[in-house]
Amino acid sequence: MDNDTKRSRDINALLSEKHTADVEAGHRDSRFQAGSGNARQGLRAIHTSAMGRTLGYCALLVAILVLAHRTVLEYNIIDQWSSNELQYTQNIEYSAVPGFFKQSIWGANVTEIGPIPKRFGLIDGHDKYWRSFRQKIKKMNTKSGKDTTYKVLFLGRHGEGFHNLGLNYYGEEEWDRKWGRLTGNGTITWGPDAKLTPNGIEQTKRVNALWKDEMHNGGGIPLPTALFVSPLRRTLYTLNASFAGVVDCPPPLIIENLRDAYGLRTSDWRHNKTWIHERFPRFEFEEGFTERDELWEEGKREPTEHVQERVKDVLDRIFTLSDSYLALVAHDKVISATFNLTGHPDYDLPTGGVIPLVIKVTRVRV
């Protein structure tokens, strides 16, 4: 098995693994009860005789000491759990770290900055700006405590789709009332699972060109070592085109919960798993990815609050990986949810845009 395949399987296994402390708790309970049984045996000997009473007190004292020792031992075992196990017994909090990219400044003007600014918006402009950036992230991680890490997430929005044209033309109210429920208007088609427009395809090419430029500028941009993507066609194509000739491994992982708000709009009704695999054979699916779209409903739109809940679930999983640099291609609502969860300033990222986030990840033990 080559290293790339092993790496992708390790990522998939970690994302799909369901840890529980019930078994450990059961073992602790049984050992605790064993100690308690010893104490009860000591109690039964107390009233047999004078000698029995003396022996009984001794037995009771020994049982209590054994119980106390085992209780302390159990706490030591809990404290020595590996970080991999601890991650499932704690909350994870996120905080966007300002000062690195223009887009993270409060009140940043999207029109002035553009979808993919030079250096992806990095403020530091001296000769070796990416080398300096890598050194700063490394230093922050070196100085952080064992429950804190810093991650860099290159957050991309898919290129312009035909549904974007329809939504902009009709407006959101009319789109949800009528047109978004249809697959097209006789002139253009936006469903199911909207395609990129020619302009959207050009946007992905511009992203790819910027990645390739920055690989050779400023000491070389740090490339993501883990890629994640929504299962909708427009995001799959965007990620594939954006990283062509830039990052060839590990294979991107398709995660259902990175999709746009589902239901009602036909543009968000995904193709089946077989269709996706035939067109993007290099991509891998998260464990449990269903053949058919089981989430989309014809007359019901997923609420924004639920989108944020599932995005939190994705962040909790991907940020348990050891990778410091990650990339993700998704949708406007997923990006907005990420901003809300990390405290990043609101930023209306255009289609085909990329925004890098420096995120402080703090594990809060519970």
N, C-alpha and C positions, 0 to 999 in steps of 0.2 A: 504493500500500500504506500503510495507516494505521500510526501509531507502535506501537500495541499489538500488531498482527500481526507487525510487523518485530521487536519486542522478544521476543515468544514464539518466533519462528523463530530468533533469535540464540541464545536460551537452549538450544533443542532442538539446534541445530547444535553448540554447544559441548559439550553433554553427550554427544552421539553421536560426536564427532570422535575419530579414533584417530590420534594423533601417533606418529611413530617417528623415531629418529635414524639409522636405517640408511642412508638416502639421503645425509644429510649426511656420515656416516662414510665412505661410498663416495667422495664427492667429495674428502674430505680424503686418503683413501688414494691416489687417482689423482694428486693434486697432489704428494704426498709421493714417490710413485714417479717422477714426472717429474723432481723434484729429484735423486733418487738416480741416474737415468739420466744426468743431466749429470755427476755425479761419476764414473760409470763411464767416460764418454767421455774425461774428463780423464786417467784412469789409463792408458788405452790409448796415449796419446801420450808417456808418460814415457821409454821406452827407444829411441826412433827415432834420436836423435842428440844431440849436446851441446846444439845449439840446440833440438832437439825436447824434450830433458829439461827445459830451462829453460821452454819454452812449456808443456810438460806440467804442471810444478809450478804455473805460473800458472793454467792451466786448472783444475787440481784445486782450487786455493785459491778461485778464483771460484765453482766449483760448490759448494764447502762453504759459502761465504758466502750463495749463493743459497738453498741448502737451509735454512740456519739462519734466514734472513730469512722464508722461507715457513712454516717451523715456528712462528716467533713470530707471524706474521700469522694462522695458523690458530687459535692460542690466543686471540688478540685477538678473532677472529670469534666463537669459542665464548663468550667472556666477554661479548660484546655481544648475545647472543641476547635476544629480548624475553622478558618475564616469562611471556607466554602459552606460549612454547615451553619455557621452563625448567620449567614446572609438570609436564611429563611426564618430566623427568630428575631427579626429586627425590622424597623421602619427605615426607609431610605428617603432622604431629603435632598433636594436639588437647589442650587443657587447659581444663576448666571454670573460670571465674573466679568465686569466691565473693564474698559481700558485697552483692549486689544484690537477690536474691529469697529469701524465707523458705524456699522448698523446697530451696534449695542449702545450707542449714545442716546440718551433720552431726547426725543424730538428730532431724531435723524430724518432727513428729507429723502424719501425713497426715490423721488424723481431725479434729484441731483446725484444720488449715489448710483442708481441703476441696478438692474438685476444681477449683474456679475462685474463688479468694479475691479480695477487693477489690484493685484495682490489679494483678491477676494475681500477687499476692504480693510486689510491689515493696516493699522495706523503707522507702525514703525516702517520708515522708508529708507533706512541707511543700506549700505551695500549688501550686507549679509542678513537681511531682515528675517528670512525663514530660519536661518541657523540660530539667530538670537531668540526667535520665538520658541524653537525646540528647547533651547537651553533654559528658558524661563519656565516652561511647563515642567521640564525635568526637575528643576530646582524646587518648584512648588510641591511636587510630589515627594521629593526627598525630605523636605521639611515638614510635611503634613504628618499628622498622627496616624495610627494604624486603622482608624475608622473613617479616614478622609482620603479621597483621591481626586485628582483633577483630570477631566476628560475633554477632548476636543471633538465636537460633533459637526461634521459638514452636512448641513441640513439643506436638502434640495427640493424644489417644487417642480413637478412635471412641466414639460413644455406645453404650449397652448394647445388645447383640444377643441374639437368642433362644438362640444357642449359649452365651452367658454364663449364662443361666438354667439350661440343661441341665447345664453343667459344674459350676455351684455346687450343683445338686441331687444329682447322682450322684457327684461327686468325681472327681478327675483319673484315678485308677487305673481306675475302672469306666468312665469316659468313653472312655478310650483302648482299653480291652478290648472294649467293646461299643457303647455308645450314641453316642459321637462318630463311629463308622463309619457309622451310619445317618443318614437325613435327618430323622428326627423320632421321636416316641414315641406318636403317635396323638392327642396333645393339642396339641402345638406342633411347628412345623417349623423346623429350623435349617440345613438344607442342601438343595442346594448353595448356597454363598455367602450366609451368614446375613443376614437382614434386621435392622433395628433394631426393638427393642420400642417400644411407646408411650412408656415411660419414657426410652428412648434418644433418641427424637425430641424429647422435652421437654428433655433435657440439651443437645442442639444449639441449641435456642432460647435457653437460658440463656447459653450461650457467646456467641451472637450479640448478646444484650442487653448483656452485659458489654463486648464490643468497642465497641458503639455508645455506651455510657456513657463509656468511657475515651477515646473520640475527642474528647469535650467536657470532660474533666476533666484537671486537672494540666498544662495546656498542650498536651494532645493526645497520645495514645499514638502512637509511630512505627509506621506501618502497614507490613506486609511488602510488598516489591516483587517477590517471587518465591514462588510457591506450589507445593508438591509433595505428592503423595498416592499411597497404595497403590491398586491396581486392584480391591480387594474392595469390594463394594457398601456395606458399613457405613461404610467410610472415605470413599468418594465422596460419600455422602449427608451425612456429618458435615461435611466441608469445605464442601460447597455451602451447607448451611444455616448454618454458623457464620459465613461471610463474606458472606452475602447483604446487600447494601446497605452493605457495609463496604469490601471490595476487589473491584472489578469487572474489573481488568486488572493484569497480564497473565493469560491463561487458565492455570488450574492444569495442571501437567504430571504425567501418570500414569507412575509408575516401577515396573516389575515388582519390583525388588529391595526395595521398601518394604512388600511384602506380609507377612502373618503367616507363621510356619513352615508349610510346605506338606506335603501328604501325609497320609494316614490319615483325618483329620477332614474330613467333607464340608463343614463350615462354611467351610473355607479353600480350597475348590475354586471358582475364580473363573468368572464368565461369560465368554463369548467377546467379542472386541473389538467386533464389530458391535452386540451387545446393550448394551455399555457406551456406545458412541457414540450410539445412539438415545436413551438416557435422560439422558446428560450431554453434549450436543452441543457445549457451550462448552469442554469439557476437551480437552486435546491429549495425544497419546501420545508417549512417547519413541521415538526411532528404533529399529526392529527389534522393536517390540512385536508379539507373535504373535497370530493370530486366535484360536486355541484355547489353553487352559491346558496347556502342555507340561511343566510342572514337577510338578503334583500326581500322586501315585501312591497307589493304593488301600491298599496294605499297608505303606507305609513313611513314617515321619515324619522330616522334615528335622532334623538335629542342631543344637543351639543354637550350636555353634562355627561352623557354616556361615552361620547367620543373621548372626552378628557380622561375618564376612568380607564378606558382600554389603552390609551396612550401611556398613562402612568404604569400600567402593567408591562408594556413593552420596554419602557425606560428602566424599570426595576430589573428586568431580565438582561437586557443588553449591557447595562453598566456593571453587572457582576463579572463580566469578562475582563481579562487582564489587559486588553488592548487600550492604549491611550488615545488612538486616533481612529474614529469611526465615521462612516458616511451612511446617510439615509435619504432615500428619495420617496416623497409622499405627496400630500395634498394640503391645500390651504388650511383646512380645519385641523389636521394633524399638527401642522406647524404652529398654528395659533394655540393649540392645547399645550404644545411644548413650551412656548413662551410663558403661558400662564403657570405651568408647573415649575418653571425655573426662575420666575420673577424677571424674565427678560422683557425689556420695553416692547410694546406693540410695534410691529413692523409689517406692513402690507407687502410681503414678498411677491413680486410679479411672477407670472408663469415663466419657467425656464431660469428662475433665479436660484442662487446659492448663498446661504448665510452660515458662516462658521460660528459656533458657540463654544466658549470655554465654560465648562460646567464643574462646579464644586459638588462632589458626591459625598454625602455624609451618611454613614450608617448609624442609626440610633438604636441601640440594643434595648429590647423590651423583655 
